[in-house]
Amino acid sequence: MKVMILGATGLLGKALMREWSGDEVVGLGSRDVDIRDAARVREVIQRATADWIVLSAAYTNVDGCEEDPTLAFSVNRDGALNVGVGARDTGSRLLFLSSDYVFDGKKTSPYETDDARNPQSVYGRSKAEAELRLREVLPHCCIARTSWLFGAGGKCFPDTILRLANSRPSIDVVNDQRGSPTYAADLARVIIELCRGDASGVVHITNQGDCTWFEFAQEIVKRSGLTTEVRPVTSAQMARPAPRPAYSVLSTKSLQKYGIETPAWREALIRYLNERSS
Ligand SMILES: NC(=O)c1ccc[n+]([C@@H]2O[C@H](COP(=O)([O-])OP(=O)(O)OC[C@H]3O[C@@H](n4cnc5c(N)ncnc54)[C@H](OP(=O)(O)O)[C@@H]3O)[C@@H](O)[C@H]2O)c1
């Protein structure tokens, strides 16, 4: 199989590049191709003649998106559409990375793939609109929603918590947003299996189990043998430009038909912390 990864220099992209073996894989970052440039995207995709394109590239700064919607939509929606059109014209399959932020967070049980999108932030809207546009140009594309990514090779929550925990006696972390942490290495392995399994439609990929950011931070501190106090606070106390869903746990039932199960997030965190310290 020939595979092209767009966003190969990001957190997930690096994990995909590390985990993917046995196929011919080309990884590109924004310096190789800016997905906003339709002509360049077409040229790169036509040259690659990939069986699969994994579109991980995005403007992922959620607060940055809120402050600059033009940039958010031009990369996350219009850029994604450029890739979709290129994939359609070349006959490549497309797997697009989307987000739990397409939901409003008002549910209290895990979001299913066919639950209605109702994004509350610019980032979420840009991803939701990309999903809709991609389904129009490529009805059989695969839309893989994920959440709360962590892993090696990029800024991530466990790293931030460890940095703060090592330099302060206590840290405040929000306790009114619940989701499922997802280890980039586990997500990458599932994506590879989905491509090999000819996946299409919407799937949800996260590690199993859920927690609040506070509970996640507590586990990170405990597993790292630190004694820093972690204190629960509300989102209102930690005001940020973009609203976050209060509950964005994704049901992974959609993976069952591919025979895929993901590990629990606590176990994934231990593997990450071991990887980090080795
Ligand atoms: N992180 C999360 O918690 C999370 C949660 C849900 C969904 N997702 C989705 O999962 C995917 C991967 O996330 P991530 O955390 O790995 O992202 P990331 O670390 O921020 O990496 C983003 C990637 O996109 C590339 N990129 C940005 N703007 C681009 C442009 N205009 N043209 C081409 N490439 C561009 C970057 O390239 P350069 O580095 O070379 O500039 C980088 O490779 C994204 O689609 C994201 O929306 C992430």
The ligand as a Gaussian input file, in Angstrom:
#p B3LYP/6-31G(d) Opt

LIG

0 1
 N       -4.501000      17.199000      19.898000
 C       -5.731000      16.819000      20.280000
 O       -6.043000      16.730000      21.477000
 C       -6.757000      16.477000      19.230000
 C       -8.051000      16.126000      19.646000
 C       -9.001000      15.818000      18.672000
 C       -8.663000      15.841000      17.338000
 N       -7.409000      16.190000      16.967000
 C       -7.087000      16.224000      15.538000
 O       -6.069000      15.262000      15.299000
 C       -5.190000      15.732000      14.281000
 C       -3.757000      15.677000      14.752000
 O       -3.595000      16.523000      15.876000
 P       -2.154000      16.812000      16.476000
 O       -2.331000      17.055000      17.934000
 O       -1.184000      15.784000      15.990000
 O       -1.804000      18.211000      15.775000
 P       -0.467000      19.065000      15.874000
 O        0.543000      18.402000      16.744000
 O       -0.853000      20.467000      16.172000
 O        0.088000      19.005000      14.380000
 C       -0.549000      19.699000      13.358000
 C        0.049000      19.304000      12.042000
 O       -0.633000      20.014000      11.034000
 C        0.307000      20.649000      10.205000
 N       -0.259000      21.878000       9.668000
 C       -0.743000      22.929000      10.342000
 N       -1.171000      23.874000       9.471000
 C       -0.954000      23.372000       8.235000
 C       -1.171000      23.862000       6.926000
 N       -1.728000      25.069000       6.705000
 N       -0.810000      23.090000       5.880000
 C       -0.254000      21.884000       6.087000
 N       -0.027000      21.350000       7.287000
 C       -0.370000      22.104000       8.353000
 C        1.520000      20.905000      11.095000
 O        2.651000      21.071000      10.265000
 P        3.996000      21.845000      10.766000
 O        4.270000      21.373000      12.150000
 O        5.020000      21.369000       9.772000
 O        3.683000      23.302000      10.690000
 C        1.536000      19.629000      11.910000
 O        2.163000      18.601000      11.191000
 C       -5.674000      17.129000      13.911000
 O       -6.460000      17.040000      12.757000
 C       -6.513000      17.547000      15.094000
 O       -7.507000      18.470000      14.724000
 C       -6.444000      16.504000      17.880000

